[in-house]
Amino acid sequence: MLTDVERSRPWSFSGKSGDLPGGDPNDVKAAPTFIIEAVVFDINCETSRLTNTSIFPFFMTLLLRTFRPSTFRTLVPLSATPKHLYQKSTPLSKNSTAAYQTSHTANSNAGALPKQMSSIPSLKLNDGNEIPFLGYGLGTARYKPDPNSPEDPELVKTVVQAIKTGYYHLDGAEVYGNEKELGTAIKEAGVPREKLYVTTKISGTKVQNTQEAFELSLKKLGLDYVDQYLIHAPYFANGSEADLQAKWADLEAIHASGKAKSIGVSNFLQKDLEAILKTAKIIPAINQIEYHPYLQHGDLVDFHRKHGIATSAYGPLTAIIRAAPGPLDGTYDELARKYGVTPGEIALRWVIDQGIVALTTSGSEQRLKQYQKIALFKLTPKEIETISEIGKKKNFRGFWKDKFAPDDWS
Ligand SMILES: NC(=O)c1ccc[n+]([C@@H]2O[C@H](COP(=O)([O-])OP(=O)(O)OC[C@H]3O[C@@H](n4cnc5c(N)ncnc54)[C@H](OP(=O)(O)O)[C@@H]3O)[C@@H](O)[C@H]2O)c1
């Protein structure tokens, strides 16, 4: 049963196009949540809380064993991804000690940096830049229907909370209507700009001047550069290769200006990528697609790997939320028990363990913290394969449904 609060959240998008909210929340079954009461190992927990527990020595042992540098190295299970595609960043950088910071509390913003997800590694893109493997999305549940309505302080608060919880990779877009709120949240969170990874996207359905749209996005965000600028979807081109190629050339010009460190695409199929690769001077750094076990897109991810294009996955929790119940429920529950996490972390780990960036979102601080537990385990290659195989028994698309025939799983 969904609670009233869950019912009021527009996070089911069945029947709607794109990553805009809509649909009936009652379609969606809440996934079971397994909280391991005995070992509430929160990587952001504060030492003071730990010392108050009778199992403090156990925690300390676990902490030391878990976070020594050699263990960090083993936390990036990218064996399923060709080596040329990724290179793990060094998680124990000068910032990473923040995982142990004890100074930050909900009320203390001044003087102390928010804690960071130092244990969440990054993926090295084909242009040498690094993108954190876990991102916080400003679309779907955070989408603002009227971009011209006054700034929404509640939305700003939610995003500030996400940043303070350690989500430094922020996935925005022109069409989410909330670039202003994202910009304000970035300022209020007090995290130095260079520590954040900010993406925005030009509308994928509207025909418009790219440079003007980009400058407007920067203005709304209050930033002088973004880490990543994407073409949200290929649909504006109406199948015209020339239009796709021209738009990509516009992004290349923006990249050359230094105002977008990486450029890429979203919702592109192989044919769309092939079209721009014919004339591209820069290979797209990434293709952001709906990706979960019930929508694996045939050979698309292999095509990305072949061309050095990274993949980022939106809707990574689909199998446990909007597409549940499904054939994977038992497997997710079993693996969640094995690793002492919730099915959500198993769903995220299945994405990340393939060298794919996962984009999620939540209004719940508790959930956001829970998802950081992905840093504490990894799936075995066999488990990844099992999920992939069982996932093929069901097909489900949650976004951009009006662009595909009901039996088209490309
Ligand atoms: N490029 C595109 O076309 C495109 C399309 C879609 C999305 N995106 C990007 O990807 C981001 C993430 O997409 P997404 O929202 O589909 O991600 P998701 O991770 O699949 O779903 C997140 C949603 O699920 C809910 N949720 C999380 N854990 C749950 C649980 N255990 N049980 C029940 N509900 C749970 C969250 O709501 P609570 O607040 O209740 O936790 C949140 O609304 C978007 O915000 C956007 O930035 C891009």
The ligand as an SDF file (V2000), in Angstrom:
LIG
                    3D

 48 52  0  0  0  0  0  0  0  0999 V2000
   17.0430   12.5000  -20.5160 N   0  0  0  0  0  0  0  0  0  0  0  0
   15.7870   12.1540  -20.2690 C   0  0  0  0  0  0  0  0  0  0  0  0
   14.9480   12.1150  -21.1780 O   0  0  0  0  0  0  0  0  0  0  0  0
   15.4060   11.7780  -18.8770 C   0  0  0  0  0  0  0  0  0  0  0  0
   14.2000   11.0930  -18.6440 C   0  0  0  0  0  0  0  0  0  0  0  0
   13.8910   10.7500  -17.3200 C   0  0  0  0  0  0  0  0  0  0  0  0
   14.7430   11.0960  -16.2870 C   0  0  0  0  0  0  0  0  0  0  0  0
   15.9030   11.7920  -16.5560 N   0  0  0  0  0  0  0  0  0  0  0  0
   16.8170   12.1940  -15.4650 C   0  0  0  0  0  0  0  0  0  0  0  0
   17.0350   11.1300  -14.5750 O   0  0  0  0  0  0  0  0  0  0  0  0
   16.6540   11.5210  -13.2530 C   0  0  0  0  0  0  0  0  0  0  0  0
   16.1960   10.3450  -12.4510 C   0  0  0  0  0  0  0  0  0  0  0  0
   15.1200    9.7140  -13.1190 O   0  0  0  0  0  0  0  0  0  0  0  0
   14.0430    8.8740  -12.3580 P   0  0  0  0  0  0  0  0  0  0  0  0
   13.2100    9.7530  -11.5230 O   0  0  0  0  0  0  0  0  0  0  0  0
   13.3760    8.0470  -13.3790 O   0  0  0  0  0  0  0  0  0  0  0  0
   14.9350    7.9460  -11.4110 O   0  0  0  0  0  0  0  0  0  0  0  0
   14.5890    6.6500  -10.5770 P   0  0  0  0  0  0  0  0  0  0  0  0
   15.7570    6.4930   -9.6860 O   0  0  0  0  0  0  0  0  0  0  0  0
   14.2320    5.4980  -11.4400 O   0  0  0  0  0  0  0  0  0  0  0  0
   13.2950    7.0220   -9.7590 O   0  0  0  0  0  0  0  0  0  0  0  0
   13.3480    7.9640   -8.7300 C   0  0  0  0  0  0  0  0  0  0  0  0
   11.9560    8.1170   -8.1810 C   0  0  0  0  0  0  0  0  0  0  0  0
   11.6050    6.9300   -7.5170 O   0  0  0  0  0  0  0  0  0  0  0  0
   11.1580    7.2060   -6.1950 C   0  0  0  0  0  0  0  0  0  0  0  0
   11.7500    6.1870   -5.3540 N   0  0  0  0  0  0  0  0  0  0  0  0
   13.0410    6.0180   -5.0680 C   0  0  0  0  0  0  0  0  0  0  0  0
   13.2250    4.9340   -4.3160 N   0  0  0  0  0  0  0  0  0  0  0  0
   12.0110    4.3990   -4.1100 C   0  0  0  0  0  0  0  0  0  0  0  0
   11.5640    3.2700   -3.4150 C   0  0  0  0  0  0  0  0  0  0  0  0
   12.3920    2.4740   -2.7590 N   0  0  0  0  0  0  0  0  0  0  0  0
   10.2340    3.0190   -3.4190 N   0  0  0  0  0  0  0  0  0  0  0  0
    9.3810    3.8350   -4.0470 C   0  0  0  0  0  0  0  0  0  0  0  0
    9.7610    4.9310   -4.7410 N   0  0  0  0  0  0  0  0  0  0  0  0
   11.0590    5.2080   -4.7670 C   0  0  0  0  0  0  0  0  0  0  0  0
   11.6900    8.5630   -5.8330 C   0  0  0  0  0  0  0  0  0  0  0  0
   10.7190    9.2180   -5.0540 O   0  0  0  0  0  0  0  0  0  0  0  0
   10.9220    9.6830   -3.5270 P   0  0  0  0  0  0  0  0  0  0  0  0
   11.0750   11.1620   -3.5760 O   0  0  0  0  0  0  0  0  0  0  0  0
    9.6580    9.2410   -2.8790 O   0  0  0  0  0  0  0  0  0  0  0  0
   12.1270    8.9680   -2.9860 O   0  0  0  0  0  0  0  0  0  0  0  0
   11.8490    9.2390   -7.1890 C   0  0  0  0  0  0  0  0  0  0  0  0
   10.7060    9.9920   -7.4970 O   0  0  0  0  0  0  0  0  0  0  0  0
   15.5830   12.5900  -13.4900 C   0  0  0  0  0  0  0  0  0  0  0  0
   15.3490   13.3980  -12.3750 O   0  0  0  0  0  0  0  0  0  0  0  0
   16.2000   13.3300  -14.6440 C   0  0  0  0  0  0  0  0  0  0  0  0
   17.2230   14.1930  -14.1880 O   0  0  0  0  0  0  0  0  0  0  0  0
   16.2370   12.1160  -17.8290 C   0  0  0  0  0  0  0  0  0  0  0  0
  1  2  1  0
  2  3  2  0
  2  4  1  0
  4  5  1  0
  4 48  2  0
  5  6  2  0
  6  7  1  0
  7  8  2  0
  8  9  1  0
  8 48  1  0
  9 10  1  0
  9 46  1  0
 10 11  1  0
 11 12  1  0
 11 44  1  0
 12 13  1  0
 13 14  1  0
 14 15  2  0
 14 16  1  0
 14 17  1  0
 17 18  1  0
 18 19  2  0
 18 20  1  0
 18 21  1  0
 21 22  1  0
 22 23  1  0
 23 24  1  0
 23 42  1  0
 24 25  1  0
 25 26  1  0
 25 36  1  0
 26 27  1  0
 26 35  1  0
 27 28  2  0
 28 29  1  0
 29 30  1  0
 29 35  2  0
 30 31  1  0
 30 32  2  0
 32 33  1  0
 33 34  2  0
 34 35  1  0
 36 37  1  0
 36 42  1  0
 37 38  1  0
 38 39  2  0
 38 40  1  0
 38 41  1  0
 42 43  1  0
 44 45  1  0
 44 46  1  0
 46 47  1  0
M  CHG  2   8   1  16  -1
M  END
$$$$
